[in-house]
């Protein structure tokens, strides 16, 4: 970044509690030393990235003052309002001399977002730290976004208030709502407080890690795996008890996302890797150069790819491929008005959708017929004034899922599903000889992929699922004899 002549802002991710003598892995000196190192490296601005909203007012005062005493570059404070007290932390940081702070426009502020911009501006008016921002303009902007937010009401988090529980689990603000959705999809929606406690346990098992993407997701994946599988901390740490770890945990313990501050917990790392050697250098140094044009050709199997799409394919090939397949089936649905995309049209409603520059479709919904026995519904509509009819699946109809046999916990040959999800892939077939530690299949649940491994040598007697099958926790997946 420095070589390009641009402004460089380096961030220190805040973890732990600098005022708690029992949390000594990340003391105040850790942040000061790291800040001095970053300033010496040439950063123009230093950011305190408080992704969990853990910097309370007293910590904000101590941290900003200590940094101001030791470095000369501007300091930027970023926090989340999960606790409900982060506006006070911003004001304390301002009093201590912070140069910039993040806030969210009023309509989008609070909870796991940033603290309220309008309120902070009002609190600092007529003081030496007056922001100079126009309160009337802030309110006008907020009213606009308040209307926009209403269109996304169905996707709002079920959080209703700030919570001090953040000081227990220490999740980043962006993860709290995501993990709640994951827990809900796995049938754990009524056990959120257990999720929070288990998340905190996993964090300590992993060595009190810096919980920012992608490590925060790794901690969350392990917490959900433990709860859905009925695993305790003792089960996970027991070297003699077989545990199917999520792929993100294997990737982390292997060192594929780097070396954590303070190193890995060696015993747990050995158990997770099942004899595989970890990476001890920067993972990127082991990567082969990428032939971008060859990758572009891979991505273009479903159509032309520009540079932006190619970047998406390189970073998230599976997600990109699924997106292209959906686009090929349904067309450019991004051109639909937001309420129509999310909630559908109402009889008599008419919309315009520009699918290409200068090419606009006028669509008017006339009526929706009855749902047939196959779950299909007939839709009557006009397209550019011409009557059309089409049959489509009725998403309001819930298909009946086939009941699957449950694994017998007393039968050592039964392989059980550790959580609800979808079978992503099968790695073995019936009659195949497998060894202890061999992968049998992978299952996926809300972006969390978990490998299922054989816990003994034997022969695959039966496979009770297929790729793409929906499964529930403790379903019988396979039998090994």
N, C-alpha and C positions, 0 to 999 in steps of 0.2 A: 504493500500500500504506500509506504514512504517513497518507493522508487517511482511511483506514478505521479507524485506531486500532489496527492490528495490529502485531506485531513484524516488523520488516524485516531480513532477512539478505541482504547483497550478497556476491557471490562474485567473486574474481579468479581467472581460469583460468591456472594455472602452465604456462609453455611455455619450452623451451630449458634452459639450465643457468647459473645465476647465478654459479657459481664458475669457469666456463670463459671466459677472456679472449677467445677467438676467437668466442664466441657473444654478440655485443654488442647484438643487437636488443632483448633483454629483460633488461637488467641489474637489479641490486638496486634502483637508483633508480626504475626503471619501476614496480615493485611498491609501493614506499613512496609515490611520488607519486600513484598510482592509489588507494591506501588512504586517503590524506589527503583526496583528492577525494570519495571515497565517504562518509567520515565527515562531511565538511562538508555533504554532500547530505542527511544525516540518518539513515544506516543505523544500526541498533542493534547488529548483529553483523557482523563481517567474516569471510568464509570464504575460506581458501586452497584452491581446488579443484584438486587435483593429479590430474587425470583420467588421466594417463599413468603415474602412479607414478614420476615422475622426480625427486622431491625426496628425495635421499639424506640420511643423517643430518647430514652437515656442512652441506648446503644448508638443511635444516630448522632447524638451530641459528642460522645466519646470518639467515635470512628472518624467523623469529619474533622474534628479538632486535631486529632493525631495526624491525619493525613495532611492537613493544611500546614502543620508544623514541619513536615518532612519533605513535601514535594511542592513544586511551583506551578504545575500545569493545572488548568481548570478541573474541577471535580463535578461530576454529574451523578445524581442520585435517582435510581430507578427502583420502584417498589410496587407491591400489590397490596390491596386493601382487604385481604381475606380475613384478617383479625378484626377489622373495623376500626383500627386505631392508626392507620398509616398516614392519614392527613396530619395527625399530631407529629408523626415522625418526620414528615416533610418540613413542617414548621420548625421543629427542633434542628434539623439539618440546616435550614435557612439561617437560623439564629447562630449556628456554629460557623457559618460562612460558606456553605455549599454554593456553587456557581449556577447550577441548573438542576431542575427536578422534573420528573415526568408526572403528569396528571391526565385524567380522562375527562372529556367533555361531560357535563353533568348527567345527561341521559344514558351514558354508557359507563358511568363510574361506580365505584363501590364493589363489594364482594371480591371476586377473584380478579377484577380489573384494577385500574389505578384509582387513587383517591380523587375526589371531586375537584375539578379545576376551578369552577366558579367559587366554591367555598374557600379554597386556598387563596385565590385572588382577593376575595373580600377580607379574609383574615389578615392579609399583608398590606391592605390599603392604608394610606396615611402613616406608614412606618418606614424606617430606613430601607426596608427590603421590598417596597412597593413594586409590583411587577409592571405597572403601567398598562396592563391589559384592560380593555373596555368591558365592564360587566354586562352592559346591554347587548353587546355583540356576542358575548359568550352565551347569554340566555337565548338569543335569536337562533344561533347555531344549534344549541341544545334542543330547541323545540322542533327543528327540522329532523334531527336524528331520532327524537322521541317517536315521531310518526313512522320513520323507517323501521325502527326496532319492533314496532307492533306487527309488521309483516312477518317477522321471524318468531312470533310468540310461541309457536308449537315446539320450538327448539330451545327454549329457555331452560336454564338449569333449575332444579327444584330447590336450590338454596334460597332461603328467605332472609337471612341475616348474616352478619359477621360472626366468626367463631374463634374462640381461643384455642380450639383443638388443633389449629395450625401449628401451635408451638409444640405439640406432641408429634404429629406426623411430618411436618416440615416440607410438605409437597409444594412445588411451584404452583403459582396461581393458575397457569394454563392447564395443569394436569388435574387439578381437583375436579373440575367439571367432567373432563374426559374419563377419569377413573370411575367417577360415579356412574357414567353411562355404561362403561365396561362392566361394572359390578351388577348393574341392573340387567344387562343382557345375559349374565351368567346366573341369574336367579339369586343374587346376593344383595338386592336393593334394600332389604330390611336389616342388613348387617353392616351398614356403612361404618359404624363406630368400631366394629371388629376389624374392618378393612384398615381404618386409621391406625389402630394399635399394631396390627400385623405389619403394616408399612414401616412403622417406627422400629419394630423388631428386625425386619429385613435390613433396614439401613444400618443398624448396629452390627448385624451378622456380616454385612459386606465391608465393614470397617469405617462406618460413619462417612459415607462418600459425599461428594459434592453433587447434589441432586438437581442437575440441569440436563436438558435433552442431550444425548439419549439415555443417560444414566438414570434419570428419574423414571422413565418408562420401564427400565429394567427392574428397578425396585418395585414398581407397581405390578408388573407381570408376576413377579415372584410372590408378592403378597396375595394376589388373587388365586394363584396356583395352590398356595398353602391352604387358603380358606375353602376353596371348592373341593380340594382333595382331602380335607380333614387332617392336614399335616401340621405338626407343631414345630417349634424352633428346634427341639431336641431331635425330632425325626430328620430334619434337614441336616443337622450337624453330625448325626450318627453315621460313621463311615460304613457301617454294615447294613444300613437300610437303603434300599434302592429308591431313588426319587427321579421322576422325569422332570428335568428342568426346562423352562421356556428357552427358546432359541436365543432370545436377547440376553439371558443370563450366561449361556454358554459363550456367546460372542464377547460379553464383557469380561468374563473370567479368563478367556483366551488372550485378552489384550488387544483385541481387534479395534477397540475404540480408544486405545492409549493406556498409559499406566496411571492409576489413581494416586493422588497425594498420600503418602504413607504406605503404599503397596497393597497387595492383595492379602486376604486371610488365607494362608497357605493350605491349611487342612481342607477348607471348603473348596478352594480352587482345585485341589487335587481330585476331590470327589466329583465336582461338576465336569471336569475335563475327561474323566474316565481314562487316564493314561496318556492323553494327547498332550504334547508339549505346548506351553504358552508362548506367545510372542513377547519379547522383552525389549524390543526397539520400537521406534515410531512406525506404526502400521503402514503408513503411506510409502515408507522407504522400500517396502517389499512388493509394492504393486508394479506390475508391468505397464509400460506406456500404452495408452489406449489409442487405437486407430479410429479416429472420430468418423471418418468417412465410412468405414466398415460398419460401425455402430449405427450410423445414419441409415445405411441400407437395411440393417436389421429392423430398425424402427419403422421404415417406410413400407413394410409388408402390407400395412393396412392403409397406405396413402402417403402423400407428400408430408415431409417434416421440416419445419423451419428451425432456426437455431434455438429458439425458446423451448420448443417441444423436444428437441434433442437433449437439452439440459435436463428436462423432466424425465426423459427415458433413461438417461445415464444414472440419475440419482434414485429413481423409483421405477424400475422396469416393469414390475408386476402391476403397479397402480396405473402406469401409463398404458400398458397393454389392455387392461380392463376398461379404461376410459375410452380408448379407441374403438374397442368392440361395442361399447354402449353407444358411442357416437354413430358408428356405422348402422346400428339397429334403429335408433330413435332420431338421428339427425341433430342439428344444432339447438338443443333444448335451452341453451343459455340465452337465446333470443326471446324466450317466453317471459311475460311479466312475472315478477317474483311470486305474487299470491297464486297465480295460475300454476306455476311450476310446482309449488309446494302443496297446494290444496285442491287443484283442479278447477274446471269451469262449472258454472251454474247454468241450467237451461235458460236460454234467452240471452246469455252473455255473448258479446262479440269482442274479439281482440285482433290486433295487428302484430305480425311477427316478421321482421326483416331478416330473411335467411341468408341473403347476399346483398351487397350494395345495389340498390335499385330494384331488388326483387322482394316484394312484401306479400305475405299471405294474409288474407282477411278470413278469419275463422269465426263462425257463429254456431254455438251449440244449440240444437233444437230440443232434443230429448234423449233420455237414457232408458233403455228397455229393462226388462226383468232379467235376473241372473239365471242361467240355465244350470242343469245338473253338473256340467263340466266346469262350472265357475266362470263361464264366459258371459259377457254382457254386450248387447248391441247398442252402439252409439250412433245417433242421427245428427248430422251437422252439415253446414254449408261451407264449402271451400271456394273463396272468390265468387260467391253467388251460386255455385253449382251444388246441388244436393248430393251428399255422400253418406254411406253407411259402412260401419266397420265393427267387427267383433274383437273385443279385447278382454284380458283377464280382469276380473273384479277383485281389486286388492282388499276390499272390505270382507271378502269371504276367506275364512281361515281354513286351509286344507287340513285334513285329518292326518296326523303323523303316525307312522307305523310304530307300534310299541316294540321296543327292542329288549332282548333278555339282559338281565343285569349280571355282572360278574360276581362269582361266588368268592368272597374274601378268604374262605377256607381252602380254596383250590389254587395251588401255587402256579398252575398252568394258565389261569385266566388272566388276560390283560384287560384292565379296566380303563375307561375314559376318566382322566383326572378332572375334567370340567366340561360344561356344555360347549358346543361349538360345531364346526364343520370339518369333516375329514378333508384335509388339503391335498394329501398325496399318500400313496401306498408304496412302500419300498420293498415288500416281500410278497410272495405268492404262496398258496397252499402247497404243502409238500416240500418247501424249501428248508434247508438246514441253516440254522442261525446260531451265532455264538453270543455269549453274554456281552451286552453293550452294543449289539448291532441294532441299527434303526429299523423299526417295523413300519412306522407311518408318521405323518405329522398332522396335527389338528390345529385349526385356527379359530380364534374367538376375538372379535373386535380388535383386529390388527395385532393380536398376540399369537405367535406361532410357537407351538410346543412339539418337540420331538418325542415320540414314544419308543422306548428302547427295550430290548429283551433283557430280562433280569436273570436269565439262565441259558445254558446251552440246550439245544433241542431241535425239534422239527415243527414247523408251523402246521398244526393239525387242521385249523379252520380260521378263516377270516370272515367276520360277521358284518363288515361294513364295506362300502365302496367309496371311491373318491367323490367328494361333493355331498356325501350323506350328512344329514343333520343328526347330531348325537347329543345325549344328555350325560350328566355326571354319573359315573359308575356303570355306564352301559358296557356290555361285553364287546370288546373290539376284536379280539383274536384269542386263539388257544394254542399253547405250545406244549408239546409232549416230548 
